Structure formats: C-alpha cells, structure tokens
Amino acid sequence: MTLNFPNPSRSFDAARNGVRFTGHDGVFEVSFLVEAAALVKSETGRPDDPGMDTLDADERREAGALSAFDRQRRSVQDVAREAYSNARHASYVLVASDFR
C-alpha cells in the first residue's frame, strides 16, 4: 500500500520543537515529527509575519512552525513518503538533511 495523509491535522510539540502529523498505510497509522529547524531551513529569506509581534516567544515559535508546515505540507509529505518507503517503522523524525 501507499502512505496517504487523509487527516490534515497537525500539532506543535514544544518539548521536541517540531510539528507532529500522521499518515496511513491501509489500516496502519504512521507517526511523524518534522523538526522546526527543518521547516525554517526550507524558508530562509521569507519575510516575518507582522502579526507575530503580539505573541510571546513560545507562541511565536509554535505559530511559526505550524505556518511553515502548512506552507510546505506537500513537500513535507513527499519527504515522509520517501522515508517510509526506505524502511517501514511506526514513527519517524524528519530533520533538515531529509529535505534536499
């Protein structure tokens, strides 16, 4: 079967500083965490959101990571599929070096 992402939900994991999301291979759920650093690296040079000025540092970190994930969702899912196709595990951590 192919890894699909029918559920668009994602969440910020403050302890791991990344965004969690899930994929499905048939009835099997596969968990992913993409490190915030990997998302930021892919968006170097992107202008800051002026609305972020009203948030504290933790809220900015979360909002920034989730926004970056949303903008790059297709690319992140492609990297997740590639990682899953190389070795099938129940969970994965995607890091900056996974994004070429």
PyMOL commands that set and color helices and strands:
alter all, ss='L'
color gray80, all
select helices_A, chain A and resi 36-42+50-54+57-71+73-86+96-98
alter helices_A, ss='H'
color red, helices_A
select strands_A, chain A and resi 11-13+18-25+28-35+91-94
alter strands_A, ss='S'
color yellow, strands_A
deselect
rebuild
show_as cartoon
